[in-house]
Amino acid sequence: MNRSMKPSRTRSGYVLACAFAALLLPFAETASARTLAEVKSLGSISMCANRDALPYASNKTETPGFQIEIGRAIADGLGVPLSIEWILPRRRANVVNCDMLLDNINDPEVNEGRMRLSRPYQKSGLALGLRQDAEVISDFTELKKGQKVGVMINSFAAMVLGKAGKTTSPYAFQSDMVEDLQKGELYGIAVSAPTMSYYILQHPDSGLKLVNAFDGVPQLTWEVAVGLRKSDAALVDAINEILEKLIADGTLTRIYAKYGVEHRLP
């Protein structure tokens, strides 16, 4: 079987983020939310994260991921420790009782009112990874005929690039796309910007490049916020104030930079 046609274990771009946000909706309705007063009273705030999803999050002490580090900075700002509930997509979603989720898409259609959202703190989405000898471009429309771009099967990126008449190659696994890009078998790949950035950081001699070539496509770029499970306005306001400080003093920029990711303020 062609590896690009295997059943998908991962999703790409907007689909991945929507699915991850959606998995939290069931427990948002069944578990009791905590207000700012309750967080202060209990002396901690919790967040859901994936223990094996670098650069986003991990259970590794030296490289916990930018979500964990931002979560800790928010907790510090509230004056309480952060507790982490490790959760895998679509497992234990109804029983995990955490207070917040980072990198929640700042979109009412995705959120559907089930969580309160902080102010957006990062512009994220898909980027165009380019092989070593590729010409740096600013927009995907500048791709030339025959310059093959790897895309995830049935993704928005596949649709957008196909509609624009660009040459694409479908994949089931994002890691396979990156591998073939490194081999020079692809001219570029439509890939999660943090994932590509982290790979380049880990492989400085690869010569691979990242360009934000999809900024003009709403389906492929979005703002992210802290999602709070039906908490109160006081907790949202407190976290917004903390985020403002973390942005102003460069903390968010420094955290992202540790993982090779650019902090792009919405």
C-alpha positions as CSV (number, residue, x, y, z in Angstrom):
1,M,0.0,0.0,0.0
2,N,1.2,3.5,-0.9
3,R,2.1,5.2,2.5
4,S,0.3,8.3,1.3
5,M,-3.0,6.3,1.3
6,K,-2.7,4.7,4.7
7,P,-5.5,5.6,7.2
8,S,-4.6,8.9,8.7
9,R,-3.3,8.9,12.3
10,T,-2.9,12.7,12.3
11,R,-4.7,15.7,10.8
12,S,-3.4,18.8,9.2
13,G,-3.9,22.5,9.8
14,Y,-7.4,23.7,10.6
15,V,-8.8,20.2,10.6
16,L,-6.4,19.1,13.3
17,A,-7.0,22.2,15.5
18,C,-10.8,21.9,15.1
19,A,-10.7,18.3,16.0
20,F,-8.5,18.9,19.1
21,A,-10.8,21.7,20.2
22,A,-13.9,19.6,19.6
23,L,-12.7,16.8,21.8
24,L,-13.0,19.0,24.8
25,L,-16.6,19.9,24.2
26,P,-18.2,16.9,25.9
27,F,-16.5,17.4,29.2
28,A,-17.2,21.1,28.9
29,E,-20.8,20.3,29.4
30,T,-20.5,17.6,32.1
31,A,-17.8,18.7,34.5
32,S,-18.1,21.7,36.8
33,A,-16.1,24.8,35.7
34,R,-14.0,26.8,38.1
35,T,-14.3,30.5,38.6
36,L,-11.4,32.8,39.5
37,A,-12.5,32.7,43.2
38,E,-12.5,28.9,43.1
39,V,-9.1,28.7,41.5
40,K,-7.7,30.9,44.2
41,S,-9.5,29.0,46.9
42,L,-8.3,25.6,45.6
43,G,-4.8,27.0,45.1
44,S,-4.2,25.7,41.5
45,I,-5.3,25.9,37.9
46,S,-5.2,22.9,35.6
47,M,-4.9,22.5,31.9
48,C,-5.3,19.6,29.4
49,A,-2.3,18.7,27.2
50,N,-0.9,15.9,25.1
51,R,2.2,14.3,26.8
52,D,3.8,13.5,23.4
53,A,3.2,16.4,21.1
54,L,6.3,18.6,20.8
55,P,6.7,21.4,20.2
56,Y,3.3,22.0,21.7
57,A,3.5,19.9,24.8
58,S,5.3,16.9,26.4
59,N,6.0,15.3,29.7
60,K,9.8,15.8,29.2
61,T,11.4,18.0,31.9
62,E,13.9,19.8,29.6
63,T,11.5,20.3,26.7
64,P,7.9,20.6,28.1
65,G,6.6,22.4,25.0
66,F,5.4,26.0,24.5
67,Q,1.9,25.2,25.7
68,I,3.1,23.9,29.0
69,E,5.5,26.8,29.5
70,I,2.8,29.4,28.6
71,G,0.4,27.6,31.0
72,R,2.9,27.8,33.8
73,A,3.5,31.5,33.1
74,I,-0.3,32.1,33.3
75,A,-0.5,30.1,36.6
76,D,2.4,32.1,38.0
77,G,0.6,35.3,37.1
78,L,-2.5,34.0,39.0
79,G,-0.3,33.2,42.0
80,V,-1.0,29.4,41.9
81,P,0.8,26.3,40.6
82,L,-0.2,24.7,37.3
83,S,-1.5,21.1,37.3
84,I,-1.5,19.2,34.0
85,E,-4.1,16.6,32.9
86,W,-2.5,14.5,30.2
87,I,-5.2,13.7,27.6
88,L,-5.1,11.9,24.3
89,P,-7.5,12.9,21.5
90,R,-11.0,11.4,22.0
91,R,-10.0,9.5,25.1
92,R,-11.2,10.4,28.6
93,A,-12.7,13.6,27.3
94,N,-15.9,13.2,29.4
95,V,-14.1,12.7,32.7
96,V,-11.0,15.0,32.6
97,N,-11.7,18.0,34.8
98,C,-9.2,20.7,33.7
99,D,-9.7,24.4,33.7
100,M,-8.0,25.5,30.5
101,L,-6.8,24.5,27.1
102,L,-4.2,26.5,25.2
103,D,-4.1,27.1,21.4
104,N,-7.9,27.1,21.2
105,I,-9.0,28.5,17.9
106,N,-10.5,31.9,18.3
107,D,-13.6,31.2,16.2
108,P,-17.1,31.2,17.6
109,E,-18.2,28.5,15.1
110,V,-15.6,26.1,16.5
111,N,-16.1,27.1,20.1
112,E,-19.9,27.2,19.9
113,G,-20.1,29.1,23.2
114,R,-19.0,26.1,25.3
115,M,-15.8,27.8,26.5
116,R,-14.9,31.3,27.3
117,L,-11.9,32.6,25.3
118,S,-9.1,34.9,26.3
119,R,-7.7,37.5,24.0
120,P,-5.8,35.9,21.1
121,Y,-2.1,35.6,21.8
122,Q,-0.6,34.0,18.7
123,K,-1.3,33.8,14.9
124,S,-0.9,30.2,13.9
125,G,-1.9,27.8,11.1
126,L,-0.2,26.2,8.1
127,A,3.0,27.4,6.5
128,L,4.9,26.4,3.4
129,G,8.0,24.4,4.1
130,L,10.5,24.6,1.2
131,R,13.5,22.4,0.4
132,Q,17.0,23.6,0.5
133,D,17.3,24.7,-3.2
134,A,13.8,26.2,-3.4
135,E,13.3,29.9,-4.2
136,V,11.9,31.8,-1.2
137,I,8.4,33.1,-2.0
138,S,5.9,35.2,0.0
139,D,2.7,33.6,-1.2
140,F,1.7,30.1,-2.4
141,T,0.3,31.6,-5.6
142,E,3.9,32.2,-6.7
143,L,4.6,28.4,-6.9
144,K,5.3,27.4,-10.5
145,K,3.9,24.6,-12.5
146,G,5.6,21.3,-11.7
147,Q,6.8,22.4,-8.2
148,K,5.2,19.5,-6.3
149,V,3.9,20.3,-2.8
150,G,3.0,17.7,-0.2
151,V,-0.4,18.0,1.3
152,M,-2.5,16.0,3.8
153,I,-5.2,13.9,2.3
154,N,-8.6,15.7,2.1
155,S,-7.2,18.8,3.8
156,F,-8.0,22.4,3.2
157,A,-4.5,22.9,1.9
158,A,-5.1,20.2,-0.7
159,M,-8.3,22.0,-1.8
160,V,-6.8,25.5,-1.8
161,L,-3.7,24.4,-3.8
162,G,-5.6,22.2,-6.1
163,K,-8.1,25.0,-6.9
164,A,-5.2,27.3,-7.6
165,G,-3.8,24.8,-10.2
166,K,-0.7,23.9,-8.2
167,T,0.9,20.4,-8.3
168,T,0.2,18.5,-5.1
169,S,1.0,15.0,-3.7
170,P,-1.3,13.6,-1.0
171,Y,0.1,12.2,2.3
172,A,-1.5,10.5,5.3
173,F,1.4,11.3,7.7
174,Q,2.9,14.8,8.2
175,S,6.2,13.2,9.2
176,D,6.4,11.5,5.8
177,M,6.0,14.8,4.1
178,V,8.8,16.3,6.1
179,E,11.0,13.3,5.3
180,D,10.4,13.5,1.6
181,L,11.0,17.3,1.6
182,Q,14.4,16.6,3.3
183,K,15.2,14.1,0.6
184,G,14.4,16.6,-2.1
185,E,11.5,14.6,-3.5
186,L,9.1,17.5,-2.9
187,Y,9.5,21.1,-3.7
188,G,7.5,22.1,-0.7
189,I,4.9,21.0,1.9
190,A,1.8,22.5,3.5
191,V,2.6,21.9,7.1
192,S,1.8,23.0,10.6
193,A,4.0,26.1,11.2
194,P,5.1,25.1,14.7
195,T,5.9,21.6,13.6
196,M,8.1,22.8,10.7
197,S,9.7,25.5,12.8
198,Y,10.7,22.9,15.4
199,Y,12.0,20.5,12.8
200,I,14.3,23.2,11.4
201,L,15.5,24.1,14.9
202,Q,16.4,20.4,15.5
203,H,18.0,20.0,12.1
204,P,20.0,23.3,11.5
205,D,22.0,21.7,8.6
206,S,18.9,20.6,6.7
207,G,18.6,23.9,4.7
208,L,14.8,23.7,4.9
209,K,12.9,26.9,5.0
210,L,9.6,28.1,6.2
211,V,7.5,30.8,4.7
212,N,4.1,32.1,5.9
213,A,2.6,31.6,2.4
214,F,-1.0,31.1,3.4
215,D,-1.6,34.2,5.4
216,G,-4.3,35.3,2.9
217,V,-6.3,32.1,3.3
218,P,-8.6,32.2,6.3
219,Q,-9.0,28.4,6.3
220,L,-5.3,27.9,6.7
221,T,-4.4,30.6,9.2
222,W,-6.0,31.4,12.5
223,E,-5.6,33.1,15.9
224,V,-5.4,31.1,19.1
225,A,-6.6,31.9,22.6
226,V,-6.8,30.3,26.0
227,G,-10.0,28.3,26.3
228,L,-11.7,28.3,29.7
229,R,-14.5,25.8,30.4
230,K,-17.5,28.0,31.1
231,S,-15.6,29.9,33.7
232,D,-16.5,33.4,34.8
233,A,-15.6,36.8,33.3
234,A,-13.2,37.5,36.3
235,L,-10.9,34.6,35.3
236,V,-11.0,35.6,31.7
237,D,-10.1,39.2,32.6
238,A,-7.3,38.0,34.9
239,I,-5.8,35.8,32.2
240,N,-6.1,38.6,29.6
241,E,-4.2,40.9,31.9
242,I,-1.5,38.3,32.4
243,L,-1.2,37.6,28.6
244,E,-0.8,41.4,28.0
245,K,2.1,41.4,30.4
246,L,3.7,38.3,28.9
247,I,3.4,39.8,25.5
248,A,4.7,43.2,26.6
249,D,7.8,41.9,28.4
250,G,8.7,39.5,25.7
251,T,8.0,36.3,27.7
252,L,5.8,34.8,25.0
253,T,8.4,35.6,22.3
254,R,11.1,33.9,24.4
255,I,9.1,30.8,25.1
256,Y,8.2,30.3,21.4
257,A,11.8,30.9,20.4
258,K,13.0,28.0,22.5
259,Y,11.2,25.8,20.1
260,G,12.1,27.7,17.0
261,V,8.7,29.1,16.6
262,E,8.1,32.8,15.7
263,H,5.7,34.7,17.9
264,R,3.3,36.3,15.5
265,L,1.0,38.6,17.4
266,P,-2.6,38.7,16.0
